[in-house]
Amino acid sequence: MVDLRADRFFSQPSRSGTVAVVTGEATDDPRLTAVGLVFEAHAGLKAQLERRLEAEAGIPIQWFEVLLRLARSPGHRLRMSDLAAQTSVTPSGLTRVVDRLCEAGLVARESCREDRRSWYATLTPEGTARLDAAAPAHLRHIDEVVGSVLDPDELDQLAGLVRKLRDATNPAATQVSGRPR
């Protein structure tokens, strides 16, 4: 049976005219709210931190993210496929980012001995220096944006929850050149 109460309908314009749309329990589901809040928080954080990092440290956030992943990896290198899985950059976008990082001397490409079809992105000493120079500003920005809202315990809880969600939805992000980490 359809609920015909007026508060369950709203009008939505369409190309063929206005269409009545029924809202219901599904649209009020707290799971939609929770996931929507995660997406909205991600968009807001990325926008604020990206703008600040670029302005103060002169480095795009995508570069910072790639350099940080390489710095945290064994031998300061990752296969391109693993690097793509661990960043918010698409595989084709990652190729362009790594090309630019190579042109800037911050990353080098190395062929993979085990799989001739694969390539490693490797952090250079210049890349390490650039990351080390940008990190204090980025940490300060994180403190200003996130630390003003969450206390250290809440930040730890958030990290644990987000890691759990990431591990379940993007298990490739936990790989280090083919091995789980």
Buried (B, 14 or more C-beta within 10 A) or exposed (E): EEEEEEEBEEEEEEEEEEEEEEEEEEEEEEEEEEEEEEEEEEEEBEEBBBEBBBEBBEBBBBBBBBBBBBBEBEEBBBBBBBBBBBBEBEEEEBBEBBEBBBEBEBBBBEEBEEEEEBBBBBBBEBBBEBBEEBBEBBEEBBEEBBBEEEEEEEBEEEEEEEEEEEEEEEEEBBBBBEEEE
